[in-house]
């Protein structure tokens, strides 16, 4: 997991990292009926969610969670440029994920990188280079596409008004959400970020509302996601 930002902070994202490559699932059908707005026109060509963390962090007060990943930010931008793409904004994320093996919540700092001038194959290659460089099990990518594209199979949502502590508490308290959805991320200004397959919309919406967020303020972007190792 994680981190995100730019424009009015158009969205936040879910970080995926070595030991916690998890994303919330969200369905398209019903997103419209739930009045969430589409943010397709405000979406970069692609996004990469990554971290340099390889440790399992279970203490929310662990000092490693206060890093701003500044050096990592510069290094990943260099990797993106070296592969012919153009890095744009990046956003710092606080991720909370459920560890099935440890039966507990785990935490992670990560960054979301906006990437332009890149296609599907190029994005895959860049994410693979990042995963190898930082010894990650998986790096999450998201390509923005029209909702009607035959390649569209995922949704990214952003909802303001969520704190990382509340996300952690809700995940631990909800067995269905933690087993089926896995986790999520929050930007430093309190925006929940979820990257999802087009499924389980009702569960994702209910979980989001349980966090105290207003679903009417949710913004959705459609596209294609991939976990690259």
C-alpha positions as CSV (number, residue, x, y, z in Angstrom):
1,X,0.0,0.0,0.0
2,X,0.3,3.2,-0.3
3,X,-0.3,7.0,-1.3
4,X,-1.9,9.6,-3.7
5,X,-2.5,13.4,-5.0
6,X,-3.2,16.3,-7.4
7,X,-5.8,18.6,-9.0
8,X,-8.0,19.1,-5.9
9,X,-6.7,15.7,-5.0
10,X,-9.0,14.1,-7.5
11,X,-8.7,10.7,-5.9
12,X,-6.8,8.5,-3.5
13,X,-5.6,5.0,-4.2
14,X,-5.0,1.8,-2.7
15,X,-1.5,0.8,-2.4
16,X,-0.4,-2.7,-3.0
17,X,2.8,-4.0,-1.7
18,X,4.9,-7.0,-1.1
19,X,3.2,-8.5,2.0
20,X,-0.2,-6.9,1.6
21,X,-1.3,-6.8,-2.0
22,X,-5.0,-6.4,-1.4
23,X,-7.8,-4.3,-3.0
24,X,-11.4,-3.6,-2.2
25,X,-13.9,-4.9,-4.7
26,X,-16.5,-2.7,-6.2
27,X,-19.2,-3.3,-8.7
28,X,-20.3,-1.0,-11.5
29,X,-24.0,-1.9,-11.6
30,X,-25.5,-0.1,-8.6
31,X,-22.8,2.5,-8.5
32,X,-25.0,4.7,-10.6
33,X,-28.0,3.9,-8.5
34,X,-25.9,4.8,-5.4
35,X,-25.4,8.2,-7.0
36,X,-21.6,8.0,-7.0
37,X,-20.1,10.3,-9.6
38,X,-17.8,9.3,-12.5
39,X,-14.3,10.8,-12.6
40,X,-13.2,9.3,-15.9
41,X,-12.3,12.7,-17.4
42,X,-10.1,13.5,-14.3
43,X,-8.2,10.2,-14.5
44,X,-4.5,10.0,-15.7
45,X,-3.5,7.4,-18.3
46,X,-2.4,5.0,-15.6
47,X,-1.6,4.7,-11.9
48,X,1.0,2.6,-10.0
49,X,0.6,1.7,-6.3
50,X,3.8,0.7,-4.7
51,X,6.0,0.7,-1.6
52,X,9.6,-0.2,-0.6
53,X,8.4,-1.9,2.6
54,X,9.1,-5.6,3.0
55,X,8.2,-5.9,6.7
56,X,5.0,-6.9,8.4
57,X,3.9,-4.0,10.5
58,X,1.1,-4.6,13.1
59,X,1.5,-1.6,15.4
60,X,-0.3,1.5,14.1
61,X,2.2,3.6,16.1
62,X,5.2,2.0,14.4
63,X,7.6,4.9,13.5
64,X,8.1,3.3,10.0
65,X,4.6,4.4,9.2
66,X,5.6,8.0,9.5
67,X,8.0,7.9,6.6
68,X,7.2,10.1,3.6
69,X,8.9,7.8,1.2
70,X,10.7,10.8,-0.4
71,X,13.7,8.9,-1.7
72,X,11.4,6.2,-3.0
73,X,9.3,8.8,-4.8
74,X,12.4,10.1,-6.7
75,X,13.6,6.6,-7.5
76,X,10.3,5.4,-8.9
77,X,10.0,8.5,-11.0
78,X,13.4,7.8,-12.5
79,X,12.3,4.2,-13.3
80,X,9.2,5.5,-15.0
81,X,11.2,7.9,-17.1
82,X,13.8,5.3,-17.9
83,X,11.1,3.2,-19.5
84,X,9.8,6.0,-21.7
85,X,6.7,7.1,-19.7
86,X,6.0,10.4,-18.0
87,X,5.5,10.5,-14.2
88,X,3.0,13.1,-12.9
89,X,1.8,13.6,-9.3
90,X,2.2,11.0,-6.6
91,X,0.3,10.6,-3.4
92,X,1.3,9.3,0.0
93,X,-1.1,6.6,1.4
94,X,-1.7,4.9,4.7
95,X,-2.9,1.3,4.0
96,X,-4.7,-1.1,6.3
97,X,-4.9,-4.7,5.2
98,X,-6.1,-7.9,6.8
99,X,-3.5,-10.7,7.2
100,X,-5.2,-14.0,6.9
101,X,-2.1,-15.8,8.0
102,X,-1.6,-13.6,11.0
103,X,-5.3,-13.1,11.7
104,X,-4.7,-9.4,12.3
105,X,-4.6,-6.0,10.7
106,X,-1.3,-4.9,9.1
107,X,-0.3,-1.4,8.2
108,X,1.8,0.1,5.4
109,X,2.9,3.4,3.9
110,X,2.9,3.5,0.1
111,X,2.7,5.9,-2.8
112,X,0.4,6.1,-5.8
113,X,2.1,7.4,-8.9
114,X,0.2,9.0,-11.8
115,X,1.7,7.9,-15.1
116,X,1.1,9.4,-18.6
117,X,2.3,8.4,-22.1
118,X,2.1,4.7,-21.3
119,X,0.1,1.8,-22.7
120,X,-0.8,-1.6,-21.2
121,X,2.4,-3.4,-22.0
122,X,4.6,-0.5,-20.9
123,X,2.7,-0.1,-17.6
124,X,3.2,-3.8,-17.0
125,X,6.9,-3.6,-17.7
126,X,7.4,-0.6,-15.4
127,X,5.5,-2.2,-12.5
128,X,7.5,-5.4,-12.9
129,X,10.8,-3.4,-12.7
130,X,9.5,-1.7,-9.5
131,X,8.5,-5.0,-8.0
132,X,11.9,-6.5,-8.7
133,X,13.9,-3.4,-7.5
134,X,12.1,-3.3,-4.2
135,X,11.5,-7.0,-3.6
136,X,7.7,-6.8,-3.7
137,X,5.3,-9.7,-4.1
138,X,3.1,-7.5,-6.2
139,X,2.7,-3.9,-7.5
140,X,-0.8,-2.8,-8.4
141,X,-1.5,-0.9,-11.6
142,X,-4.7,0.8,-12.8
143,X,-5.3,2.0,-16.4
144,X,-8.1,4.5,-16.9
145,X,-10.5,3.4,-19.6
146,X,-14.0,4.4,-20.8
147,X,-16.7,2.6,-18.8
148,X,-17.9,0.9,-22.0
149,X,-14.5,-0.4,-23.1
150,X,-14.3,-4.2,-23.4
151,X,-11.1,-4.0,-21.4
152,X,-12.7,-2.4,-18.4
153,X,-12.9,-4.7,-15.5
154,X,-12.2,-2.6,-12.4
155,X,-13.2,0.6,-10.6
156,X,-11.3,3.0,-8.5
157,X,-13.2,5.0,-5.9
158,X,-12.4,7.9,-3.7
159,X,-14.5,9.0,-0.7
160,X,-13.6,11.8,1.7
161,X,-14.1,11.8,5.4
162,X,-12.3,8.6,6.5
163,X,-9.5,8.2,9.0
164,X,-7.0,5.4,9.0
165,X,-7.9,4.4,12.6
166,X,-11.6,4.1,11.7
167,X,-10.7,2.0,8.7
168,X,-8.6,-0.4,10.8
169,X,-11.4,-0.7,13.5
170,X,-14.0,-1.4,10.9
171,X,-11.9,-4.0,9.0
172,X,-11.2,-5.9,12.2
173,X,-14.8,-5.8,13.3
174,X,-16.3,-7.0,10.0
175,X,-15.4,-10.6,9.1
176,X,-17.1,-10.5,5.7
177,X,-15.4,-7.3,4.6
178,X,-11.9,-8.3,5.8
179,X,-12.1,-11.7,4.1
180,X,-13.7,-10.6,0.8
181,X,-12.4,-7.0,0.5
182,X,-9.0,-7.3,2.2
183,X,-8.3,-3.7,3.1
184,X,-8.0,-0.2,1.8
185,X,-5.9,3.0,2.0
186,X,-6.4,6.6,3.2
187,X,-4.7,9.7,2.0
188,X,-3.2,12.1,4.6
189,X,-6.1,14.4,4.2
190,X,-8.6,11.7,5.0
191,X,-9.8,10.3,1.7
192,X,-10.5,6.6,1.4
193,X,-9.0,4.9,-1.7
194,X,-10.3,1.7,-3.1
195,X,-9.3,-0.2,-6.3
196,X,-11.8,-2.9,-7.2
197,X,-13.0,-5.5,-9.6
198,X,-16.4,-5.0,-10.9
199,X,-18.1,-7.1,-8.3
200,X,-19.3,-7.0,-4.7
201,X,-20.5,-3.4,-5.1
202,X,-23.1,-3.7,-2.4
203,X,-20.6,-5.0,0.2
204,X,-18.1,-2.3,-0.7
205,X,-20.7,0.4,-0.5
206,X,-22.0,-0.8,2.9
207,X,-18.5,-1.0,4.2
208,X,-17.7,2.5,3.0
209,X,-20.9,3.8,4.7
210,X,-20.0,2.0,7.9
211,X,-16.9,4.1,8.0
212,X,-19.0,7.2,8.3
213,X,-18.3,8.3,4.7
214,X,-21.0,9.9,2.5
215,X,-21.5,7.6,-0.5
216,X,-23.0,10.5,-2.4
217,X,-19.6,12.1,-2.4
218,X,-17.9,9.0,-3.8
219,X,-16.1,9.4,-7.2
220,X,-15.6,6.5,-9.5
221,X,-13.0,5.9,-12.3
222,X,-13.3,2.9,-14.6
223,X,-10.5,0.9,-16.1
224,X,-8.3,-2.2,-15.9
225,X,-6.2,-3.3,-12.9
226,X,-3.3,-5.8,-12.6
227,X,-1.1,-7.1,-9.8
228,X,2.3,-7.3,-11.3
229,X,5.1,-9.4,-9.7
